[in-house]
Amino acid sequence: MITELLLWSSIALIVLAGCYNTSLFFVSRRRIRRSRAPHGERLYVFLLACLNEETVLSESLARIASLPAGNFFALVIDDGSDDRTAEVALAADPHRVRLYRRTLPNARRGKGAALNDGVRHLRESGLLASHDPAEVILVVVDADGRLDPHIVQSVDPYFDDPRTGAVQVCVRMYNRHLGLLARMQDMEFVVYGDVFQSARRFIGSVGMGGNGQFMRLSALNTLDGEGPWSDSLTEDLDLGVRLIAKGWTNQHCTTAAVSQQAVLSLRRLVRQRSRWFQGHLQSAGLVPLILRDVPTRPALDLLYHLSSPVLILLTSLLPVSFLVALGATTVASVEAGHPLVSPMWLLGPYVLSFTTAYAYGYVYAKRERDLGLVRSVLLAHVFVFYGYIWFAAGWWGFWRMLTGQRGWLKTART
């Protein structure tokens, strides 16, 4: 009885979540397009927190240095690397790239700590002395991040609104053609950006991602604590919520993207996602802040977003329950000598599992026109099964949380 109650409760929660996600899909179809030459007085500072990134850093710095924007530079924060990361940074365009080196024992304490130290260095070095903090935009780019050439032109108009504290751009996988696993990661980020983030622009609850964050320095200055970023494993999620709680508006730009390297090993991918999952669990501590300082509509969406770990763990029980029921029915049918249920019985699980595949396939086909709608929808069916990696990652992250493990599971580059 208890097992059945849990099963049906899980199904009810998942259906409700599906209905809410469907509403976000329709809201996300409303488009906002902005693009123009960058504001002349605005300074863009690209922050790259790097730990042993020699294999990917050079290309990323070359892309940044070649941006068609006037007032900008990149700060490479070498977080105690023991490879050639610092040499790669020093070999880049000296007019556009600066290096700040952190050393042990202060280094290697997480991305948030490295970024906080980088911002402190910017302030103390005098590099920002002649600039109004409201016109300084800090941009977090991963070491493997490759920015679209027009990215500053696309993002800059959002900061004309003095209430805008941060802008998140789309994220793509530049090696998405290297196998199905890379393609699934690309679809995952496209769906998240084009459906969920786009809808949250109108709700007021846009979140920040780890790559491609554009943030006004004056907004970061209003945050409490020793630095803008927390020591959470998902410091970007924390930052976005705290900006909203301070009254700032987060925006999502759909017309430009940062491309990063997809993980090509299933084990490394699950390892990466377990860190993200654990970070979401840590972010439960943001609930009192949201209830106290965030307006009702964005607060409800943020609370739903923070509940995703619970939904994932509940959803992980459904495939097991379905397989057990299917096995029991098959055995009973063999003993009875005839099928005990109609093949139409399978329609329910299909509708429950794959309805979203058609919407996601449509969204992805808009971005990957060479694939076409039919192939994109077929890939979206595979994407449903790809989502099962979150079950493994979720229980791994949950176990790490229970056992007090907080180590930074850094994703290795290739």
LOPAMI-986032 format. One record per residue (C-alpha): residue number from 1; x, y, z. Coordinates in Angstrom, 1 decimal, m for minus. Layout:
// residues N
{node NUM; {X; Y; Z}} ...
//
This chain:
// residues 414
{node 1; {0.0; 0.0; 0.0}} {node 2; {2.8; 2.4; 0.9}} {node 3; {4.7; 1.5; m2.2}} {node 4; {1.7; 2.2; m4.4}} {node 5; {1.1; 5.5; m2.6}} {node 6; {4.6; 6.6; m3.2}} {node 7; {4.4; 5.5; m6.9}} {node 8; {1.2; 7.4; m7.6}} {node 9; {2.4; 10.4; m5.6}} {node 10; {5.6; 10.5; m7.7}} {node 11; {3.5; 10.2; m10.9}} {node 12; {1.3; 13.1; m9.8}} {node 13; {4.3; 15.3; m9.0}} {node 14; {5.9; 14.5; m12.4}} {node 15; {2.7; 15.2; m14.3}} {node 16; {2.3; 18.6; m12.5}} {node 17; {5.9; 19.4; m13.3}} {node 18; {5.3; 18.4; m16.9}} {node 19; {2.3; 20.8; m17.1}} {node 20; {4.4; 23.6; m15.6}} {node 21; {7.2; 22.9; m18.1}} {node 22; {4.7; 22.9; m20.9}} {node 23; {3.5; 26.4; m19.9}} {node 24; {7.1; 27.6; m19.8}} {node 25; {7.5; 26.3; m23.4}} {node 26; {4.7; 28.5; m24.7}} {node 27; {5.9; 31.5; m22.7}} {node 28; {9.4; 31.0; m24.1}} {node 29; {8.2; 31.4; m27.7}} {node 30; {7.9; 35.2; m27.0}} {node 31; {11.1; 36.7; m28.4}} {node 32; {13.2; 39.7; m27.4}} {node 33; {15.8; 40.8; m29.9}} {node 34; {18.4; 43.4; m29.2}} {node 35; {21.7; 44.1; m30.9}} {node 36; {23.8; 47.2; m31.6}} {node 37; {27.3; 48.6; m31.3}} {node 38; {28.7; 48.4; m27.7}} {node 39; {28.3; 51.5; m25.4}} {node 40; {31.5; 53.5; m25.7}} {node 41; {32.1; 54.0; m22.0}} {node 42; {31.4; 50.4; m20.9}} {node 43; {34.4; 48.2; m20.0}} {node 44; {34.1; 44.4; m20.4}} {node 45; {36.5; 42.3; m18.3}} {node 46; {36.5; 38.6; m19.2}} {node 47; {37.3; 36.4; m16.2}} {node 48; {38.8; 32.9; m16.8}} {node 49; {39.3; 30.8; m13.7}} {node 50; {41.8; 28.2; m14.8}} {node 51; {43.2; 25.0; m13.2}} {node 52; {45.4; 23.0; m15.6}} {node 53; {43.7; 24.3; m18.7}} {node 54; {46.7; 24.3; m21.2}} {node 55; {44.9; 22.1; m23.7}} {node 56; {42.0; 24.5; m24.3}} {node 57; {43.0; 28.0; m23.1}} {node 58; {44.9; 29.2; m26.1}} {node 59; {41.9; 29.0; m28.5}} {node 60; {39.6; 30.7; m26.0}} {node 61; {42.0; 33.6; m25.5}} {node 62; {42.5; 34.0; m29.2}} {node 63; {38.7; 34.3; m29.7}} {node 64; {38.4; 36.9; m26.9}} {node 65; {41.3; 38.9; m28.2}} {node 66; {39.8; 39.1; m31.7}} {node 67; {36.3; 40.3; m30.5}} {node 68; {35.2; 43.4; m32.5}} {node 69; {34.7; 45.5; m29.4}} {node 70; {36.8; 48.4; m28.2}} {node 71; {37.0; 48.6; m24.4}} {node 72; {37.8; 45.2; m23.0}} {node 73; {40.5; 42.8; m21.7}} {node 74; {40.7; 39.3; m20.2}} {node 75; {42.0; 38.3; m16.8}} {node 76; {43.3; 34.7; m16.6}} {node 77; {43.2; 33.6; m13.0}} {node 78; {45.6; 30.7; m12.7}} {node 79; {44.4; 28.7; m9.7}} {node 80; {47.6; 26.9; m8.8}} {node 81; {48.0; 25.1; m12.1}} {node 82; {51.0; 22.7; m12.4}} {node 83; {50.9; 22.6; m16.2}} {node 84; {51.5; 25.3; m18.9}} {node 85; {48.4; 27.3; m18.2}} {node 86; {50.3; 30.4; m17.1}} {node 87; {52.7; 30.1; m20.2}} {node 88; {49.7; 30.0; m22.5}} {node 89; {48.2; 33.1; m20.9}} {node 90; {51.5; 35.0; m21.2}} {node 91; {51.9; 34.0; m24.8}} {node 92; {48.5; 35.6; m25.7}} {node 93; {48.0; 39.2; m26.9}} {node 94; {49.5; 41.3; m24.0}} {node 95; {47.2; 44.2; m24.8}} {node 96; {44.1; 42.1; m24.2}} {node 97; {45.2; 39.4; m21.8}} {node 98; {46.5; 39.7; m18.3}} {node 99; {47.5; 37.0; m15.9}} {node 100; {46.9; 36.7; m12.1}} {node 101; {48.5; 33.7; m10.4}} {node 102; {47.1; 32.1; m7.2}} {node 103; {49.3; 29.8; m5.2}} {node 104; {48.8; 27.1; m2.6}} {node 105; {47.6; 26.8; 0.1}} {node 106; {45.0; 29.5; m1.0}} {node 107; {44.6; 28.1; m4.5}} {node 108; {42.4; 25.2; m5.6}} {node 109; {39.5; 25.9; m3.3}} {node 110; {36.8; 26.0; m6.0}} {node 111; {35.8; 28.2; m8.9}} {node 112; {33.9; 30.7; m6.7}} {node 113; {37.0; 31.3; m4.5}} {node 114; {39.2; 31.9; m7.6}} {node 115; {36.7; 34.4; m9.1}} {node 116; {36.4; 36.3; m5.9}} {node 117; {40.1; 36.6; m5.7}} {node 118; {40.2; 37.7; m9.3}} {node 119; {37.7; 40.5; m8.6}} {node 120; {39.7; 41.6; m5.5}} {node 121; {42.9; 41.7; m7.6}} {node 122; {41.1; 43.9; m10.2}} {node 123; {40.1; 46.4; m7.5}} {node 124; {43.4; 46.5; m5.8}} {node 125; {45.5; 46.6; m9.0}} {node 126; {43.9; 49.9; m10.1}} {node 127; {42.8; 48.4; m13.4}} {node 128; {39.2; 49.6; m12.7}} {node 129; {40.1; 52.8; m10.9}} {node 130; {38.9; 55.2; m13.6}} {node 131; {35.7; 53.3; m14.4}} {node 132; {32.2; 53.7; m13.0}} {node 133; {31.2; 50.3; m11.4}} {node 134; {27.8; 50.6; m13.1}} {node 135; {29.6; 50.6; m16.5}} {node 136; {32.0; 47.7; m15.8}} {node 137; {30.7; 44.3; m17.0}} {node 138; {32.5; 41.2; m15.6}} {node 139; {32.1; 38.2; m17.9}} {node 140; {32.7; 34.7; m16.6}} {node 141; {34.0; 32.4; m19.3}} {node 142; {35.2; 28.8; m18.8}} {node 143; {38.7; 28.0; m20.1}} {node 144; {37.2; 26.1; m23.0}} {node 145; {34.6; 28.8; m23.8}} {node 146; {34.5; 30.1; m27.3}} {node 147; {32.5; 33.3; m27.6}} {node 148; {30.5; 34.3; m30.7}} {node 149; {32.1; 37.2; m32.4}} {node 150; {29.0; 39.4; m32.0}} {node 151; {28.4; 38.5; m28.3}} {node 152; {29.2; 41.9; m26.9}} {node 153; {27.0; 43.6; m29.5}} {node 154; {24.1; 41.3; m28.5}} {node 155; {24.5; 41.6; m24.7}} {node 156; {25.4; 45.3; m24.4}} {node 157; {21.8; 46.7; m25.0}} {node 158; {20.5; 44.8; m22.0}} {node 159; {22.7; 46.9; m19.7}} {node 160; {21.1; 50.1; m20.9}} {node 161; {18.4; 49.3; m18.4}} {node 162; {20.0; 50.3; m15.0}} {node 163; {18.0; 47.6; m13.3}} {node 164; {19.8; 44.8; m15.2}} {node 165; {22.3; 43.2; m12.9}} {node 166; {23.3; 40.2; m15.1}} {node 167; {22.8; 38.6; m18.5}} {node 168; {23.2; 34.9; m19.3}} {node 169; {23.9; 33.9; m22.9}} {node 170; {23.1; 30.6; m24.6}} {node 171; {25.6; 27.7; m24.2}} {node 172; {26.4; 25.3; m27.0}} {node 173; {28.8; 22.4; m27.4}} {node 174; {31.4; 23.1; m30.2}} {node 175; {32.3; 19.4; m30.5}} {node 176; {28.6; 18.3; m30.7}} {node 177; {29.3; 16.4; m34.0}} {node 178; {31.6; 13.9; m32.1}} {node 179; {29.1; 11.3; m31.2}} {node 180; {25.7; 10.9; m29.7}} {node 181; {26.8; 11.8; m26.1}} {node 182; {28.1; 15.2; m27.3}} {node 183; {24.9; 15.8; m29.3}} {node 184; {22.7; 15.1; m26.3}} {node 185; {24.6; 17.6; m24.2}} {node 186; {24.2; 20.2; m26.9}} {node 187; {20.4; 19.5; m27.0}} {node 188; {20.3; 19.7; m23.2}} {node 189; {21.7; 23.2; m23.1}} {node 190; {19.7; 24.4; m26.1}} {node 191; {16.4; 23.2; m24.5}} {node 192; {17.4; 24.7; m21.1}} {node 193; {18.2; 28.0; m22.7}} {node 194; {15.6; 28.3; m25.4}} {node 195; {12.7; 27.0; m23.2}} {node 196; {13.3; 27.4; m19.5}} {node 197; {15.6; 30.4; m19.4}} {node 198; {13.7; 32.3; m22.2}} {node 199; {10.4; 31.8; m20.2}} {node 200; {12.0; 33.0; m17.0}} {node 201; {12.8; 36.3; m18.6}} {node 202; {9.1; 37.1; m18.3}} {node 203; {8.8; 35.6; m14.9}} {node 204; {11.8; 37.4; m13.5}} {node 205; {13.8; 34.3; m12.4}} {node 206; {16.5; 33.9; m15.0}} {node 207; {19.4; 31.9; m13.5}} {node 208; {23.1; 32.3; m14.1}} {node 209; {25.2; 29.5; m15.7}} {node 210; {28.8; 28.6; m15.1}} {node 211; {29.8; 29.8; m18.6}} {node 212; {28.8; 33.0; m20.3}} {node 213; {27.7; 35.1; m17.4}} {node 214; {27.8; 38.9; m17.9}} {node 215; {27.5; 40.9; m14.6}} {node 216; {27.4; 44.5; m13.7}} {node 217; {30.1; 45.3; m11.2}} {node 218; {27.9; 47.6; m9.2}} {node 219; {25.4; 44.8; m8.9}} {node 220; {28.0; 42.4; m7.5}} {node 221; {29.1; 45.1; m5.1}} {node 222; {25.6; 45.0; m3.4}} {node 223; {25.9; 41.3; m2.5}} {node 224; {26.7; 40.3; 1.1}} {node 225; {29.7; 38.2; 2.0}} {node 226; {33.5; 38.2; 1.4}} {node 227; {32.9; 38.1; m2.4}} {node 228; {30.2; 37.8; m5.0}} {node 229; {30.5; 34.1; m5.4}} {node 230; {29.8; 31.5; m2.7}} {node 231; {31.7; 28.3; m1.9}} {node 232; {28.8; 26.2; m3.2}} {node 233; {29.5; 23.6; m5.9}} {node 234; {27.0; 25.6; m8.0}} {node 235; {28.2; 29.1; m7.2}} {node 236; {26.5; 30.4; m10.4}} {node 237; {23.1; 29.3; m9.2}} {node 238; {23.6; 31.0; m5.8}} {node 239; {24.8; 34.2; m7.5}} {node 240; {21.7; 34.5; m9.7}} {node 241; {19.3; 34.0; m6.8}} {node 242; {21.1; 36.5; m4.6}} {node 243; {21.1; 39.1; m7.4}} {node 244; {17.3; 38.7; m7.8}} {node 245; {16.9; 39.0; m4.0}} {node 246; {18.8; 42.3; m4.0}} {node 247; {16.3; 43.7; m6.5}} {node 248; {18.3; 43.3; m9.7}} {node 249; {16.9; 41.9; m13.0}} {node 250; {18.6; 38.9; m14.6}} {node 251; {18.2; 38.7; m18.4}} {node 252; {18.8; 35.9; m20.9}} {node 253; {20.2; 36.6; m24.4}} {node 254; {19.1; 34.2; m27.1}} {node 255; {21.0; 35.8; m30.0}} {node 256; {24.6; 34.9; m28.9}} {node 257; {26.3; 32.0; m27.3}} {node 258; {29.4; 30.7; m25.7}} {node 259; {30.5; 27.2; m27.0}} {node 260; {32.2; 24.8; m24.7}} {node 261; {33.6; 21.3; m24.9}} {node 262; {31.1; 18.4; m24.4}} {node 263; {32.3; 15.6; m22.2}} {node 264; {32.9; 12.5; m24.3}} {node 265; {33.2; 10.0; m21.5}} {node 266; {30.0; 8.8; m19.8}} {node 267; {31.7; 8.3; m16.5}} {node 268; {33.1; 11.8; m16.5}} {node 269; {29.7; 13.2; m17.5}} {node 270; {28.0; 11.5; m14.6}} {node 271; {30.7; 12.7; m12.3}} {node 272; {30.3; 16.3; m13.5}} {node 273; {26.5; 16.2; m13.1}} {node 274; {26.8; 14.7; m9.6}} {node 275; {28.6; 17.9; m8.7}} {node 276; {25.9; 20.0; m10.1}} {node 277; {23.3; 17.9; m8.4}} {node 278; {25.1; 18.2; m5.0}} {node 279; {25.3; 22.0; m5.6}} {node 280; {21.6; 22.2; m6.1}} {node 281; {21.1; 20.3; m2.8}} {node 282; {23.3; 22.8; m1.1}} {node 283; {21.2; 25.6; m2.6}} {node 284; {18.3; 24.6; m0.4}} {node 285; {19.8; 27.1; 2.0}} {node 286; {18.6; 29.8; m0.3}} {node 287; {14.9; 29.1; 0.4}} {node 288; {14.6; 31.5; 3.4}} {node 289; {16.2; 34.3; 1.3}} {node 290; {13.8; 33.6; m1.6}} {node 291; {10.7; 33.6; 0.7}} {node 292; {11.9; 36.8; 2.4}} {node 293; {13.2; 39.0; m0.4}} {node 294; {12.0; 37.8; m3.8}} {node 295; {8.6; 38.8; m5.2}} {node 296; {5.9; 36.1; m5.4}} {node 297; {6.0; 35.2; m9.1}} {node 298; {9.8; 34.7; m9.4}} {node 299; {9.9; 33.2; m5.9}} {node 300; {7.5; 30.4; m6.9}} {node 301; {9.5; 29.6; m10.0}} {node 302; {12.8; 29.7; m8.1}} {node 303; {11.4; 27.4; m5.4}} {node 304; {10.2; 25.0; m8.2}} {node 305; {13.7; 25.1; m9.8}} {node 306; {15.4; 24.4; m6.4}} {node 307; {13.0; 21.4; m6.0}} {node 308; {14.4; 19.7; m9.1}} {node 309; {16.7; 17.3; m7.1}} {node 310; {13.7; 15.9; m5.3}} {node 311; {11.8; 15.5; m8.6}} {node 312; {14.8; 13.8; m10.2}} {node 313; {15.1; 11.3; m7.3}} {node 314; {11.3; 10.6; m7.4}} {node 315; {11.4; 10.2; m11.2}} {node 316; {14.2; 7.7; m10.9}} {node 317; {11.8; 5.3; m9.1}} {node 318; {9.3; 5.2; m12.0}} {node 319; {11.4; 3.2; m14.6}} {node 320; {12.2; 0.6; m11.9}} {node 321; {8.5; 0.4; m10.9}} {node 322; {7.5; 0.1; m14.6}} {node 323; {10.0; m2.7; m15.3}} {node 324; {8.9; m4.6; m12.1}} {node 325; {5.2; m4.2; m13.2}} {node 326; {6.0; m5.2; m16.8}} {node 327; {8.0; m8.3; m15.6}} {node 328; {5.2; m9.4; m13.2}} {node 329; {2.6; m9.0; m15.9}} {node 330; {4.7; m10.9; m18.4}} {node 331; {5.2; m13.8; m16.0}} {node 332; {1.4; m13.8; m15.2}} {node 333; {0.6; m13.7; m18.9}} {node 334; {2.8; m16.8; m19.6}} {node 335; {1.2; m18.7; m16.7}} {node 336; {m2.3; m17.8; m17.9}} {node 337; {m1.5; m18.7; m21.5}} {node 338; {m2.7; m15.4; m22.9}} {node 339; {m1.9; m11.6; m22.6}} {node 340; {m3.5; m10.1; m19.5}} {node 341; {m3.3; m6.5; m20.8}} {node 342; {m3.8; m4.9; m24.1}} {node 343; {m0.7; m3.6; m26.0}} {node 344; {m2.5; m0.2; m25.7}} {node 345; {m1.4; m0.3; m22.0}} {node 346; {2.0; 0.8; m23.2}} {node 347; {0.5; 4.0; m24.6}} {node 348; {0.3; 5.6; m21.1}} {node 349; {4.0; 5.3; m20.3}} {node 350; {4.9; 6.5; m23.8}} {node 351; {2.8; 9.6; m23.4}} {node 352; {4.2; 10.3; m19.9}} {node 353; {7.8; 9.8; m21.1}} {node 354; {8.0; 11.1; m24.6}} {node 355; {5.4; 13.9; m25.1}} {node 356; {8.2; 16.5; m24.4}} {node 357; {10.3; 14.9; m27.1}} {node 358; {8.2; 16.6; m29.8}} {node 359; {8.5; 20.0; m28.3}} {node 360; {12.2; 19.6; m27.6}} {node 361; {12.9; 18.3; m31.1}} {node 362; {11.1; 21.4; m32.5}} {node 363; {13.2; 23.7; m30.4}} {node 364; {16.4; 22.0; m31.4}} {node 365; {15.6; 22.0; m35.1}} {node 366; {15.3; 25.8; m34.9}} {node 367; {18.9; 25.9; m33.8}} {node 368; {20.3; 23.0; m35.9}} {node 369; {18.5; 23.5; m39.2}} {node 370; {20.8; 21.1; m41.0}} {node 371; {19.4; 18.2; m39.0}} {node 372; {15.8; 18.9; m39.9}} {node 373; {12.7; 18.5; m37.8}} {node 374; {12.3; 14.7; m38.1}} {node 375; {15.8; 13.9; m37.1}} {node 376; {15.7; 16.4; m34.3}} {node 377; {12.5; 14.8; m32.9}} {node 378; {14.1; 11.3; m33.2}} {node 379; {17.1; 12.6; m31.3}} {node 380; {14.8; 14.1; m28.7}} {node 381; {13.4; 10.6; m28.1}} {node 382; {17.0; 9.5; m27.4}} {node 383; {17.3; 12.6; m25.2}} {node 384; {14.6; 11.2; m22.9}} {node 385; {16.8; 8.2; m22.2}} {node 386; {19.9; 10.4; m21.9}} {node 387; {18.1; 12.1; m19.1}} {node 388; {18.5; 8.9; m17.1}} {node 389; {22.1; 9.9; m16.4}} {node 390; {20.7; 12.4; m13.9}} {node 391; {19.3; 9.4; m11.9}} {node 392; {22.8; 8.0; m11.4}} {node 393; {24.3; 11.5; m10.9}} {node 394; {21.5; 12.4; m8.5}} {node 395; {22.0; 9.4; m6.2}} {node 396; {25.8; 9.9; m6.4}} {node 397; {25.5; 13.5; m5.4}} {node 398; {23.0; 12.7; m2.7}} {node 399; {25.4; 10.1; m1.3}} {node 400; {28.2; 12.6; m1.3}} {node 401; {26.0; 15.1; 0.5}} {node 402; {25.0; 12.5; 3.2}} {node 403; {28.7; 11.5; 3.7}} {node 404; {29.9; 15.1; 3.9}} {node 405; {32.1; 15.0; 0.8}} {node 406; {32.5; 18.5; m0.6}} {node 407; {35.5; 18.1; m2.9}} {node 408; {35.5; 19.9; m6.3}} {node 409; {34.9; 17.3; m9.0}} {node 410; {36.6; 19.2; m11.8}} {node 411; {35.8; 18.2; m15.4}} {node 412; {38.9; 17.1; m17.2}} {node 413; {39.4; 18.7; m20.7}} {node 414; {40.6; 16.9; m23.8}} 
//
